Amino acid sequence: MIEVASVGTQSARPRFFYGWVIVALAALGVACSFSVLVISLTPIFGGTLSVDLGWTKSQILYGSSVAAIGAPISAPFIGALTDRIGVRPMLVASFLMEALIVASFKFMDSHILGYVLRYLALVVFCMGTTQVVFSRLVSSWFNRRLGLALGITLAGVGMGGAVWSPTAQWLIDHYGWRDAYLYIAGFIAFITVPLLALLVRDTPAARGLAVDGEQGSGNVQAEAIASHTGMTLREVAGTSRYWVMLGAFFLVGLSVQSIAFHIVPLIKSRGASAQYAASLQGFLWIAAVVGRISSGWFIDRAFAPRVAQAYLLGPIIGIAALAVGVSGPSVFFAVMLVGLALGGESDVIAFLVRRYFGLLHYSRIYGTFFAVYGSAAAFGPQITAWAVEHVAGGYTVVLKVLVALVLGAAALLFFLPRYERA
């Protein structure tokens, strides 16, 4: 009888787990998210719009500024709505709206208000295209390999930026900026949306599977229960670990994103050519992709806060090296160390939300971290620029302050408790 029972309840894992299809779709979706489009397309279209519509460079930045301010505000609300209506409906609706709004850029006139309102519409209607939603999707499909799955998913940010920028420039050169917007919208509407609508399932239970691909009715039932258990946002806000995480990742966003944004002006201020500075920024984003995937692999095998601290050693060493004025090949390695952390920390946030707080209100809770991290990332570079110009008279002192902020973030992570391993 024991043998029969064990056979009946044995967990068999298929040779190929459909969850990796979900991860590929999530990486594609993140690459096409409005946040990636804002980062990658605004600089490409900016010069042409300035010439054709008579806008100044500062006016071109109004749009991305609206996105930077609005995204952290809308993220928690979109997270709560996703928890209520489900992932797939949110993704399909959000990407359809994104396609329509991007297509509408074709019809802009010289009034800057129309340009800004389109960016505002992206923030209001398209936050469901970002990792706020995709992190919940992947967290519902994976447990033991959650870190790697999240790493691949969030690497879509770097991959999207690497693809969209040259693609947009090619479209502008061959078809003009108005039709370029239309082609980008068409890809989202006719490629991204159908793939997500047809292939995405909110949970593995929808395909008769459990997390990580285990089969058997007992595993599927257990996973169905797990997807409906966890802490509410109010309960989470009453825990010290929530506030420690918020504080730590606020400091990370403030410091690491600030140095990433200022790599080009920093390197140019020390006599390097614009081409060399731009190439360093490109390598920074390549390092970010490597950081996201590698940190995801490590947090499946080790305590995630310690992995995060290990990756924070990169910017501590890299920023300190830039502060003392390293030159030659050392500059390249310093920038790469910053890039690894730039990619590595996003995985850890999404992973720890799943481990500490469960899936019941995952998107709502993760949305608050996205808001805090995003706010720090949005305002940190501006504060850094102001300090460089009006307080410190250069980058050296400011870089030392950024090192101190990263050290503070790493120290806070010591206060996070152990979680149950998968």
Secondary structure as UniProt FT lines:
FT   HELIX           2..9
FT   HELIX           19..31
FT   HELIX           34..53
FT   HELIX           57..85
FT   HELIX           87..104
FT   HELIX           105..107
FT   HELIX           112..126
FT   HELIX           127..129
FT   HELIX           131..141
FT   TURN            144..145
FT   HELIX           146..154
FT   HELIX           156..175
FT   HELIX           177..187
FT   HELIX           188..192
FT   HELIX           193..199
FT   HELIX           204..207
FT   HELIX           211..213
FT   HELIX           217..226
FT   TURN            227..228
FT   HELIX           233..237
FT   HELIX           240..261
FT   HELIX           263..269
FT   TURN            270..271
FT   HELIX           274..299
FT   TURN            300..301
FT   HELIX           304..323
FT   TURN            324..325
FT   HELIX           329..357
FT   TURN            360..361
FT   HELIX           362..390
FT   HELIX           395..412
FT   HELIX           413..415
//
